[in-house]
Amino acid sequence: MSARFTKSYRFFFISQIDFRRLFDIFPYQQVKFSNKAALVRKQNLGWEKYSTDECITQINRVSAGLRNLGLKRGEKVGIMTQLGSPRWNFLDFGT
């Protein structure tokens, strides 16, 4: 993975990222911009937050769980979750 950053005022913009797969974003973020609140969702009276490390852990748990169920490469999976839930990302990236 490689990235070239351009500084503009106080913000950094990613002008080029060479990812092979979409789910490479979290490991990249873990190395470059590890965050205590990588994914956030409003939850009743507060906010549900997931750090970069927690996101990677959840994604790996989904992947391991599907393998333990006997799911193999190329087989189909149906995903149903709450709209706007960070869990959607875990399920999507874990498959």
Summary of the structure (lengths in Angstrom):
residues: 95
radius of gyration: 15.6
end to end distance: 21.2
largest distance: 50.5
contacts: 202
relative contact order: 0.14
helix: 40%
strand: 24%
